[in-house]
């Protein structure tokens, strides 16, 4: 069976011209924008998830890779959602390792924030729970925007377990990053860390708020009381 062709056909069957028209603006695909040149069929994410659940068990590594090479954003996202499912369902370390390698070998396909956010905590975060995390520091120091975002978003998997050390270290590497996508992502992860250990995150913000991008800080303090938000915003004034 030509599963990649069948999956793309099913995606197209649920496409709408309205969504196809809106998506390029939402994902910034214009010249010079972060998603420059990406193409959209016009399919809602819930249907992509349903399709991933339906077909993932039947697909080979080659099938996933072919889908990841698609020029269409929704095809790549569906492939990545399948990869999530296959990684989580791995029965052996060797099997899980193959899916992680496939993910890392196809990073050019993971070229927008939703593609990163849907997969990095599940695949890399899951894989690195009990392993050396040096790859995340390499990604954080890279000149590639999406590797930078993968580095910080992956820490969500550790944050959920109460492990904030990599969150703080990677956040510090990214403090002077020029792009607001990284400011938002880092602030978001700090906010998630605050939910787990508010004291540690507030100590970190006390140290760094004065030279932290204001967007990053606003995201980090969003769930605090008005008084605490005002306190930290004053530190950055």
SEPAVEX-608475 format. One line per 3 residues: their letters; for each residue x, y, z of N, C-alpha, C. Coordinates in Angstrom, 3 decimals, always signed. Example, Ala and Ser with C-alpha at 12.3 -4.5 7.8 and 13.67 -1.06 7.14 Angstrom:
REM SEPAVEX-608475
as> +13.190:-5.690:+7.800:+12.300:-4.500:+7.800:+13.200:-3.300:+7.800 ~ +12.850:-2.250:+7.080:+13.670:-1.060:+7.140:+12.900:+0.030:+7.870
//
This chain:
REM SEPAVEX-608475
xxx> +0.834:-1.204:+0.000:+0.000:+0.000:+0.000:+0.870:+1.256:+0.000 ~ +0.462:+2.225:-0.767:+1.179:+3.503:-0.782:+0.556:+4.402:+0.297 ~ +0.971:+4.165:+1.551:+0.356:+4.870:+2.663:+0.547:+6.384:+2.605
xxx> +1.734:+6.885:+2.246:+1.865:+8.350:+2.154:+0.859:+8.984:+1.187 ~ +0.639:+8.347:+0.059:-0.326:+8.884:-0.913:-1.751:+8.828:-0.351 ~ -2.091:+7.720:+0.291:-3.430:+7.554:+0.860:-3.680:+8.605:+1.945
xxx> -2.675:+8.818:+2.785:-2.815:+9.783:+3.882:-2.977:+11.198:+3.346 ~ -2.199:+11.557:+2.339:-2.348:+12.900:+1.773:-3.721:+13.070:+1.125 ~ -4.191:+12.025:+0.472:-5.528:+12.095:-0.141:-6.602:+12.298:+0.929
xxx> -6.468:+11.595:+2.056:-7.451:+11.760:+3.127:-7.388:+13.165:+3.725 ~ -6.194:+13.687:+3.856:-6.059:+15.061:+4.345:-6.753:+16.037:+3.394 ~ -6.523:+15.852:+2.121:-7.130:+16.754:+1.136:-8.656:+16.660:+1.148
xxx> -9.163:+15.504:+1.506:-10.614:+15.333:+1.522:-11.274:+16.162:+2.631 ~ -10.490:+16.566:+3.615:-11.013:+17.361:+4.732:-10.562:+18.823:+4.668 ~ -9.909:+19.189:+3.587:-9.381:+20.550:+3.465:-10.484:+21.545:+3.144
xxx> -10.283:+22.784:+3.585:-11.205:+23.860:+3.231:-10.404:+25.031:+2.670 ~ -10.913:+25.699:+1.645:-10.202:+26.862:+1.080:-9.997:+27.965:+2.110 ~ -10.953:+28.118:+3.029:-10.851:+29.174:+4.033:-9.645:+28.948:+4.946
xxx> -9.484:+27.727:+5.423:-8.344:+27.428:+6.296:-7.036:+27.522:+5.516 ~ -7.044:+27.068:+4.278:-5.834:+27.155:+3.450:-5.415:+28.602:+3.241 ~ -6.386:+29.508:+3.185:-6.087:+30.927:+2.973:-5.579:+31.593:+4.253
xxx> -6.116:+31.183:+5.400:-5.744:+31.807:+6.669:-4.383:+31.320:+7.172 ~ -4.087:+30.055:+6.983:-2.899:+29.439:+7.580:-1.582:+30.135:+7.229 ~ -1.348:+30.523:+5.968:-0.068:+31.183:+5.666:+0.151:+32.457:+6.470
xxx> -0.914:+33.197:+6.727:-0.771:+34.410:+7.538:-0.487:+34.058:+8.993 ~ -1.174:+33.027:+9.487:-1.023:+32.621:+10.881:+0.377:+32.083:+11.161 ~ +0.934:+31.361:+10.192:+2.250:+30.745:+10.376:+3.375:+31.530:+9.703
xxx> +3.099:+32.751:+9.309:+4.112:+33.693:+8.822:+4.966:+33.119:+7.695 ~ +4.313:+32.869:+6.552:+5.022:+32.239:+5.435:+5.466:+33.230:+4.357 ~ +5.293:+34.514:+4.619:+5.692:+35.517:+3.644:+7.200:+35.660:+3.525
xxx> +7.639:+36.387:+2.524:+9.069:+36.583:+2.282:+9.723:+37.245:+3.494 ~ +10.774:+36.627:+3.979:+11.494:+37.149:+5.126:+10.910:+36.763:+6.467 ~ +9.753:+36.099:+6.479:+9.148:+35.669:+7.734:+9.666:+34.284:+8.124
xxx> +9.393:+33.881:+9.364:+10.011:+32.654:+9.861:+9.515:+31.392:+9.171 ~ +8.309:+31.416:+8.610:+7.793:+30.237:+7.908:+7.821:+30.395:+6.394 ~ +8.723:+31.222:+5.912:+8.745:+31.581:+4.493:+8.652:+30.356:+3.563
xxx> +7.693:+30.427:+2.632:+7.580:+29.423:+1.583:+6.772:+28.195:+1.926 ~ +6.338:+28.036:+3.176:+5.576:+26.841:+3.542:+4.208:+26.868:+2.861 ~ +3.684:+25.671:+2.565:+2.411:+25.540:+1.860:+1.402:+24.791:+2.720
xxx> +0.129:+25.117:+2.517:-0.931:+24.533:+3.340:-2.052:+23.976:+2.476 ~ -2.588:+22.829:+2.921:-3.754:+22.234:+2.275:-5.032:+22.861:+2.839 ~ -5.033:+23.096:+4.160:-6.207:+23.676:+4.814:-6.979:+22.662:+5.639
xxx> -6.261:+21.937:+6.523:-6.876:+20.874:+7.326:-6.739:+21.191:+8.809 ~ -7.801:+21.003:+9.577:-7.774:+21.260:+11.011:-6.945:+20.211:+11.748 ~ -6.297:+20.632:+12.840:-5.410:+19.740:+13.590:-6.145:+18.527:+14.179
xxx> -7.356:+18.658:+14.721:-8.014:+17.455:+15.264:-8.145:+16.325:+14.242 ~ -8.398:+16.684:+12.985:-8.491:+15.635:+11.976:-7.121:+15.018:+11.716 ~ -6.075:+15.837:+11.750:-4.725:+15.304:+11.572:-4.388:+14.319:+12.687
xxx> -4.805:+14.649:+13.908:-4.556:+13.741:+15.039:-5.321:+12.423:+14.868 ~ -6.556:+12.529:+14.411:-7.355:+11.319:+14.195:-6.722:+10.439:+13.129 ~ -6.229:+11.078:+12.089:-5.588:+10.337:+11.004:-4.292:+9.684:+11.486
xxx> -3.546:+10.397:+12.321:-2.308:+9.846:+12.871:-2.605:+8.606:+13.717 ~ -3.640:+8.677:+14.534:-4.014:+7.524:+15.363:-4.458:+6.344:+14.512 ~ -5.115:+6.644:+13.416:-5.644:+5.597:+12.542:-4.527:+4.851:+11.811
xxx> -3.550:+5.603:+11.300:-2.576:+4.991:+10.394:-1.212:+4.686:+11.004 ~ -0.863:+5.278:+12.119:+0.493:+5.115:+12.654:+0.937:+3.660:+12.786 ~ +0.093:+2.765:+13.318:+0.572:+1.384:+13.496:+0.937:+0.673:+12.201
xxx> +0.444:+1.169:+11.069:+0.674:+0.489:+9.797:+1.896:+1.017:+9.044 ~ +2.487:+2.093:+9.532:+3.530:+2.760:+8.763:+4.928:+2.287:+9.119 ~ +5.786:+2.291:+8.117:+7.205:+1.984:+8.301:+7.976:+3.291:+8.473
xxx> +9.248:+3.160:+8.798:+10.107:+4.339:+8.875:+10.159:+5.058:+7.527 ~ +10.226:+4.310:+6.452:+10.272:+4.915:+5.120:+9.006:+5.717:+4.837 ~ +7.860:+5.193:+5.258:+6.598:+5.908:+5.059:+6.615:+7.250:+5.792
xxx> +7.052:+7.218:+7.051:+7.107:+8.446:+7.845:+8.047:+9.454:+7.198 ~ +9.187:+8.951:+6.749:+10.180:+9.855:+6.154:+9.645:+10.496:+4.877 ~ +8.938:+9.725:+4.075:+8.349:+10.282:+2.852:+7.345:+11.390:+3.182
xxx> +6.552:+11.165:+4.206:+5.584:+12.185:+4.618:+6.294:+13.435:+5.145 ~ +7.399:+13.247:+5.845:+8.148:+14.386:+6.382:+8.808:+15.212:+5.281 ~ +8.972:+14.634:+4.122:+9.561:+15.357:+2.994:+8.525:+16.174:+2.222
xxx> +7.270:+16.082:+2.623:+6.209:+16.795:+1.918:+6.406:+18.307:+2.009 ~ +6.009:+19.004:+0.967:+6.054:+20.465:+0.990:+4.856:+21.058:+1.726 ~ +3.909:+20.201:+2.103:+2.700:+20.682:+2.771:+2.812:+20.531:+4.291
xxx> +2.557:+21.602:+4.958:+2.684:+21.688:+6.411:+1.854:+20.613:+7.122 ~ +0.605:+20.467:+6.724:-0.271:+19.514:+7.414:+0.179:+18.067:+7.226 ~ +0.764:+17.759:+6.094:+1.278:+16.397:+5.883:+2.437:+16.139:+6.841
xxx> +3.315:+17.122:+6.981:+4.447:+16.957:+7.893:+3.980:+16.866:+9.341 ~ +3.011:+17.696:+9.718:+2.512:+17.621:+11.091:+1.855:+16.269:+11.365 ~ +1.090:+15.767:+10.410:+0.468:+14.452:+10.588:+1.528:+13.377:+10.752
xxx> +2.600:+13.456:+9.970:+3.701:+12.499:+10.095:+4.349:+12.585:+11.477 ~ +4.507:+13.802:+11.973:+5.121:+13.983:+13.291:+4.218:+13.475:+14.409 ~ +2.921:+13.646:+14.242:+1.982:+13.109:+15.231:+2.022:+11.578:+15.232
xxx> +2.207:+11.000:+14.057:+2.384:+9.549:+13.968:+3.681:+9.126:+14.655 ~ +4.718:+9.917:+14.443:+6.008:+9.614:+15.063:+5.902:+9.665:+16.590 ~ +5.163:+10.631:+17.107:+4.894:+10.666:+18.556:+4.311:+9.345:+19.028
xxx> +3.282:+8.907:+18.317:+2.556:+7.704:+18.721:+3.464:+6.471:+18.649 ~ +4.256:+6.394:+17.602:+5.142:+5.250:+17.444:+6.241:+5.251:+18.495 ~ +6.767:+6.437:+18.818:+7.797:+6.515:+19.859:+7.216:+6.097:+21.212
xxx> +6.090:+6.675:+21.573:+5.482:+6.374:+22.876:+5.111:+4.891:+22.978 ~ +4.727:+4.299:+21.863:+4.337:+2.897:+21.859:+5.475:+1.915:+21.694 ~ +6.697:+2.410:+21.652:+7.858:+1.527:+21.468:+7.942:+0.503:+22.591
xxx> +8.227:-0.724:+22.207:+8.289:-1.810:+23.186:+9.707:-2.088:+23.673 ~ +10.706:-1.572:+22.949:+12.100:-1.772:+23.339:+12.867:-0.471:+23.194 ~ +14.017:-0.408:+23.849:+14.873:+0.769:+23.730:+15.356:+0.933:+22.297
xxx> +15.679:-0.167:+21.643:+16.151:-0.087:+20.256:+15.081:+0.488:+19.337 ~ +13.850:+0.081:+19.556:+12.760:+0.601:+18.735:+12.589:+2.099:+18.977 ~ +12.592:+2.506:+20.235:+12.466:+3.933:+20.554:+13.617:+4.719:+19.940
xxx> +14.814:+4.151:+20.003:+15.999:+4.816:+19.450:+15.858:+5.064:+17.953 ~ +15.257:+4.127:+17.241:+15.078:+4.301:+15.788:+14.170:+5.479:+15.496 ~ +13.103:+5.651:+16.306:+12.190:+6.772:+16.058:+12.838:+8.100:+16.413
xxx> +13.652:+8.103:+17.449:+14.369:+9.336:+17.809:+15.345:+9.720:+16.705 ~ +16.062:+8.746:+16.181:+17.004:+9.023:+15.089:+16.276:+9.547:+13.861 ~ +15.117:+8.977:+13.583:+14.330:+9.453:+12.439:+13.937:+10.914:+12.655
xxx> +13.533:+11.234:+13.863:+13.180:+12.620:+14.209:+14.371:+13.552:+13.990 ~ +15.507:+13.191:+14.541:+16.693:+14.044:+14.453:+17.245:+14.135:+13.038 ~ +17.055:+13.079:+12.261:+17.542:+13.092:+10.871:+16.652:+13.909:+9.943
xxx> +15.493:+14.319:+10.444:+14.548:+15.062:+9.607:+14.186:+16.420:+10.201 ~ +15.125:+17.016:+10.910:+14.867:+18.313:+11.528:+14.477:+19.405:+10.529 ~ +14.970:+19.396:+9.283:+14.516:+20.423:+8.341:+13.000:+20.416:+8.126
xxx> +12.348:+19.277:+8.377:+10.890:+19.204:+8.230:+10.158:+19.852:+9.397 ~ +10.881:+20.062:+10.506:+10.277:+20.604:+11.727:+10.590:+22.093:+11.752 ~ +9.890:+22.832:+10.924:+10.300:+24.207:+10.627:+9.215:+25.244:+10.913
xxx> +8.440:+24.982:+11.956:+7.540:+26.013:+12.466:+7.224:+25.672:+13.915 ~ +6.692:+26.650:+14.646:+6.538:+26.476:+16.090:+5.589:+25.355:+16.471 ~ +4.528:+25.142:+15.698:+3.584:+24.087:+16.062:+4.186:+22.704:+15.873
xxx> +5.041:+22.569:+14.865:+5.701:+21.287:+14.612:+6.678:+20.956:+15.738 ~ +7.369:+21.970:+16.224:+8.261:+21.792:+17.375:+7.465:+21.456:+18.630 ~ +6.472:+22.287:+18.918:+5.768:+22.175:+20.197:+5.006:+20.868:+20.343
xxx> +4.531:+20.327:+19.215:+3.754:+19.087:+19.255:+4.620:+17.859:+19.495 ~ +5.930:+17.981:+19.263:+6.768:+16.786:+19.252:+7.953:+16.794:+20.197 ~ +8.606:+17.930:+20.373:+9.866:+17.954:+21.128:+9.731:+17.404:+22.549
xxx> +8.716:+17.810:+23.322:+8.626:+17.255:+24.675:+8.341:+15.759:+24.697 ~ +7.593:+15.297:+23.714:+7.213:+13.879:+23.688:+8.379:+13.003:+23.243 ~ +8.984:+13.348:+22.118:+10.030:+12.485:+21.558:+11.382:+12.737:+22.222
xxx> +11.923:+13.943:+22.092:+13.222:+14.207:+22.719:+13.097:+14.226:+24.243 ~ +12.036:+14.855:+24.738:+11.855:+14.894:+26.183:+11.727:+13.512:+26.782 ~ +10.957:+12.662:+26.119:+10.799:+11.296:+26.597:+12.102:+10.519:+26.541
xxx> +12.825:+10.680:+25.453:+14.079:+9.946:+25.257:+15.159:+10.382:+26.246 ~ +15.208:+11.668:+26.540:+16.309:+12.212:+27.340:+16.042:+12.212:+28.844 ~ +14.918:+11.687:+29.274:+14.601:+11.706:+30.705:+15.746:+11.150:+31.549
xxx> +16.318:+10.040:+31.127:+17.381:+9.387:+31.897:+18.688:+9.352:+31.124 ~ +18.865:+10.316:+30.197:+20.062:+10.315:+29.353:+20.753:+11.671:+29.360 ~ +21.964:+11.677:+28.839:+22.733:+12.913:+28.701:+21.970:+13.880:+27.796
xxx> +21.865:+15.125:+28.230:+21.056:+16.107:+27.510:+21.899:+17.136:+26.758 ~ +23.137:+16.786:+26.460:+24.037:+17.760:+25.824:+23.526:+18.223:+24.467 ~ +22.758:+17.380:+23.774:+22.227:+17.788:+22.471:+21.356:+19.038:+22.604
xxx> +20.655:+19.187:+23.712:+19.798:+20.357:+23.899:+20.629:+21.631:+24.017 ~ +21.802:+21.526:+24.603:+22.683:+22.692:+24.732:+23.306:+23.040:+23.380 ~ +23.591:+22.009:+22.596:+24.064:+22.257:+21.230:+22.985:+22.975:+20.424
xxx> +21.747:+22.519:+20.579:+20.630:+23.151:+19.870:+20.407:+24.585:+20.370 ~ +20.499:+24.794:+21.679:+20.273:+26.130:+22.232:+21.293:+27.131:+21.708 ~ +22.505:+26.668:+21.437:+23.585:+27.549:+20.970:+23.667:+27.626:+19.448
xxx> +22.797:+26.877:+18.765:+22.787:+26.856:+17.304:+22.306:+28.195:+16.734 ~ +22.627:+28.427:+15.477:+22.095:+29.590:+14.767:+20.759:+29.293:+14.102 ~ +20.217:+28.117:+14.360:+18.949:+27.701:+13.759:+17.804:+27.958:+14.738
xxx> +16.846:+28.780:+14.309:+15.723:+29.165:+15.163:+14.967:+27.961:+15.703 ~ +14.745:+26.964:+14.858:+13.911:+25.831:+15.272:+14.657:+24.902:+16.212 ~ +15.967:+24.779:+16.047:+16.744:+24.025:+17.028:+16.714:+24.737:+18.379
xxx> +16.788:+26.062:+18.352:+16.686:+26.831:+19.599:+15.366:+26.550:+20.292 ~ +14.286:+26.563:+19.518:+12.965:+26.331:+20.123:+12.837:+24.885:+20.609 ~ +13.363:+23.933:+19.854:+13.354:+22.541:+20.305:+14.054:+22.423:+21.654
xxx> +15.187:+23.113:+21.805:+15.957:+23.014:+23.048:+15.130:+23.425:+24.256 ~ +14.459:+24.565:+24.177:+13.715:+25.045:+25.341:+12.385:+24.314:+25.521 ~ +11.696:+23.997:+24.433:+10.395:+23.324:+24.560:+10.560:+21.891:+25.060
xxx> +11.670:+21.235:+24.730:+11.914:+19.880:+25.231:+11.920:+19.847:+26.753 ~ +12.347:+20.945:+27.375:+12.420:+20.943:+28.850:+11.059:+20.771:+29.506 ~ +9.978:+20.954:+28.757:+8.643:+20.750:+29.327:+8.498:+19.342:+29.894
xxx> +9.105:+18.366:+29.226:+9.028:+16.979:+29.717:+9.695:+16.843:+31.081 ~ +10.792:+17.562:+31.294:+11.498:+17.488:+32.573:+10.760:+18.298:+33.644 ~ +10.243:+19.455:+33.229:+9.487:+20.309:+34.152:+8.323:+19.529:+34.754
xxx> +7.626:+18.777:+33.925:+6.469:+18.011:+34.403:+6.850:+16.998:+35.474 ~ +8.131:+16.610:+35.508:+8.628:+15.686:+36.530:+9.244:+16.430:+37.711 ~ +9.166:+17.767:+37.679:+9.736:+18.559:+38.761:+11.220:+18.839:+38.619
xxx> +11.795:+18.553:+37.451:+13.222:+18.750:+37.189:+13.395:+20.055:+36.403 ~ +13.884:+21.095:+37.064:+13.970:+22.422:+36.454:+15.391:+22.844:+36.076 ~ +16.375:+22.027:+36.348:+17.754:+22.455:+36.142:+18.039:+22.846:+34.696
xxx> +17.615:+22.012:+33.750:+17.877:+22.323:+32.339:+17.063:+23.522:+31.873 ~ +15.878:+23.700:+32.426:+15.083:+24.880:+32.119:+15.885:+26.147:+32.401 ~ +16.485:+26.241:+33.575:+17.222:+27.446:+33.947:+18.478:+27.620:+33.097
xxx> +19.184:+26.545:+32.864:+20.431:+26.653:+32.086:+20.155:+27.062:+30.643 ~ +19.156:+26.442:+30.031:+18.851:+26.762:+28.633:+18.206:+28.139:+28.525 ~ +17.387:+28.500:+29.481:+16.804:+29.846:+29.489:+17.906:+30.900:+29.513
xxx> +18.944:+30.658:+30.285:+20.046:+31.613:+30.384:+20.785:+31.736:+29.051 ~ +20.979:+30.629:+28.364:+21.614:+30.670:+27.043:+20.792:+31.520:+26.080 ~ +19.463:+31.442:+26.218:+18.565:+32.098:+25.262:+18.130:+33.509:+25.690
xxx> +18.647:+34.012:+26.790:+18.211:+35.310:+27.295:+18.370:+36.438:+26.269 ~ +19.425:+36.374:+25.488:+19.697:+37.446:+24.527:+19.310:+37.080:+23.099 ~ +18.477:+36.079:+22.968:+18.055:+35.655:+21.627:+17.284:+36.786:+20.950
xxx> +17.470:+36.984:+19.634:+16.823:+38.110:+18.960:+15.360:+37.900:+18.586 ~ +14.864:+36.669:+18.623:+13.536:+36.403:+18.044:+12.468:+36.236:+19.121 ~ +11.310:+36.857:+18.893:+10.238:+36.772:+19.892:+9.649:+35.373:+20.019
xxx> +9.801:+34.520:+19.020:+9.334:+33.136:+19.155:+10.087:+32.414:+20.269 ~ +11.345:+32.781:+20.454:+12.132:+32.186:+21.528:+11.826:+32.872:+22.847 ~ +11.584:+34.179:+22.816:+11.185:+34.885:+24.036:+9.892:+34.274:+24.586
xxx> +8.924:+34.069:+23.706:+7.632:+33.508:+24.129:+7.793:+32.081:+24.645 ~ +8.566:+31.277:+23.929:+8.743:+29.877:+24.326:+9.458:+29.770:+25.665 ~ +10.489:+30.581:+25.868:+11.245:+30.529:+27.116:+10.388:+31.020:+28.276
xxx> +9.657:+32.111:+28.052:+8.755:+32.599:+29.089:+7.694:+31.576:+29.439 ~ +7.171:+30.920:+28.429:+6.162:+29.878:+28.641:+6.722:+28.759:+29.513 ~ +7.959:+28.296:+29.207:+8.552:+27.222:+29.991:+8.849:+27.668:+31.421
xxx> +9.273:+28.914:+31.589:+9.481:+29.423:+32.947:+8.161:+29.459:+33.720 ~ +7.085:+29.820:+33.030:+5.765:+29.817:+33.671:+5.366:+28.404:+34.089 ~ +5.646:+27.418:+33.216:+5.346:+26.027:+33.574:+6.203:+25.583:+34.753
xxx> +7.460:+26.036:+34.765:+8.332:+25.730:+35.892:+7.824:+26.355:+37.181 ~ +7.313:+27.573:+37.080:+6.764:+28.269:+38.249:+5.601:+27.493:+38.862 ~ +4.796:+26.852:+38.021:+3.683:+26.051:+38.528:+4.183:+24.882:+39.378
xxx> +5.390:+24.398:+39.050:+5.957:+23.269:+39.789:+6.741:+23.716:+41.021 ~ +7.479:+24.805:+40.873:+8.329:+25.273:+41.974:+8.443:+26.787:+41.872 ~ +7.454:+27.465:+42.412:+7.392:+28.928:+42.265:+8.604:+29.615:+42.896
xxx> +9.091:+29.099:+44.007:+10.213:+29.743:+44.690:+11.460:+29.758:+43.815 ~ +11.796:+28.616:+43.224:+13.005:+28.545:+42.393:+12.883:+29.456:+41.173 ~ +11.726:+29.465:+40.547:+11.564:+30.300:+39.355:+11.624:+31.778:+39.732
xxx> +11.047:+32.142:+40.849:+11.088:+33.549:+41.254:+12.500:+33.986:+41.637 ~ +13.275:+33.091:+42.200:+14.689:+33.402:+42.449:+15.417:+33.629:+41.126 ~ +15.131:+32.779:+40.159:+15.742:+32.940:+38.830:+15.340:+34.283:+38.209
xxx> +14.072:+34.619:+38.289:+13.605:+35.882:+37.716:+14.197:+37.078:+38.457 ~ +14.369:+36.955:+39.739:+14.997:+38.018:+40.525:+16.395:+38.313:+39.983 ~ +17.086:+37.264:+39.578:+18.452:+37.401:+39.072:+18.504:+37.926:+37.642
xxx> +17.477:+37.599:+36.826:+17.584:+37.846:+35.388:+16.552:+38.809:+34.805 ~ +15.545:+39.192:+35.559:+14.469:+40.023:+34.998:+14.983:+41.329:+34.416 ~ +15.999:+41.905:+35.014:+16.487:+43.213:+34.573:+17.034:+43.202:+33.155
xxx> +17.545:+42.045:+32.712:+18.090:+41.972:+31.350:+17.382:+40.910:+30.497 ~ +16.174:+40.568:+30.897:+15.369:+39.604:+30.149:+14.450:+40.357:+29.185 ~ +14.272:+39.858:+27.949:+13.292:+40.493:+27.052:+11.932:+40.592:+27.733
xxx> +11.271:+41.712:+27.575:+10.021:+41.937:+28.310:+8.939:+40.927:+27.931 ~ +8.917:+40.503:+26.678:+7.944:+39.478:+26.283:+8.190:+38.184:+27.045 ~ +9.449:+37.802:+27.173:+9.797:+36.592:+27.920:+9.334:+36.717:+29.370
xxx> +9.598:+37.863:+29.954:+9.214:+38.075:+31.340:+7.697:+38.064:+31.507 ~ +6.991:+38.731:+30.601:+5.521:+38.762:+30.701:+4.931:+37.354:+30.636 ~ +5.456:+36.539:+29.735:+4.972:+35.164:+29.656:+5.275:+34.401:+30.951
xxx> +6.458:+34.634:+31.512:+6.881:+33.889:+32.702:+6.017:+34.213:+33.916 ~ +5.577:+35.457:+34.051:+4.875:+35.887:+35.264:+3.355:+35.918:+35.106 ~ +2.872:+35.437:+33.977:+1.454:+35.588:+33.627:+0.496:+35.073:+34.696
xxx> +0.850:+33.995:+35.385:-0.067:+33.384:+36.351:+0.161:+33.862:+37.785 ~ +1.063:+34.794:+37.983:+1.320:+35.318:+39.324:+0.232:+36.298:+39.722 ~ +0.229:+36.675:+40.992:-0.712:+37.690:+41.457:-0.352:+39.035:+40.812
xxx> -1.304:+39.943:+40.721:-0.995:+41.269:+40.157:+0.174:+41.949:+40.858 ~ +0.266:+41.794:+42.168:+1.356:+42.436:+42.910:+2.711:+41.867:+42.520 ~ +2.794:+40.531:+42.379:+4.073:+39.910:+42.000:+4.427:+40.257:+40.555
xxx> +3.440:+40.293:+39.678:+3.713:+40.690:+38.290:+4.269:+42.107:+38.252 ~ +3.643:+42.997:+38.995:+4.104:+44.394:+39.013:+5.531:+44.482:+39.559 ~ +5.822:+43.685:+40.573:+7.167:+43.682:+41.159:+8.219:+43.299:+40.122
xxx> +7.973:+42.204:+39.407:+8.977:+41.750:+38.447:+9.051:+42.677:+37.230 ~ +7.952:+43.236:+36.816:+7.993:+44.180:+35.690:+8.817:+45.417:+36.060 ~ +8.763:+45.825:+37.305:+9.570:+46.978:+37.728:+11.056:+46.670:+37.647
xxx> +11.391:+45.414:+37.912:+12.800:+45.019:+37.835:+13.356:+45.165:+36.415 ~ +12.464:+45.041:+35.433:+12.918:+45.098:+34.049:+12.829:+46.499:+33.449 ~ +12.305:+47.452:+34.231:+12.101:+48.815:+33.702:+13.430:+49.519:+33.417
//
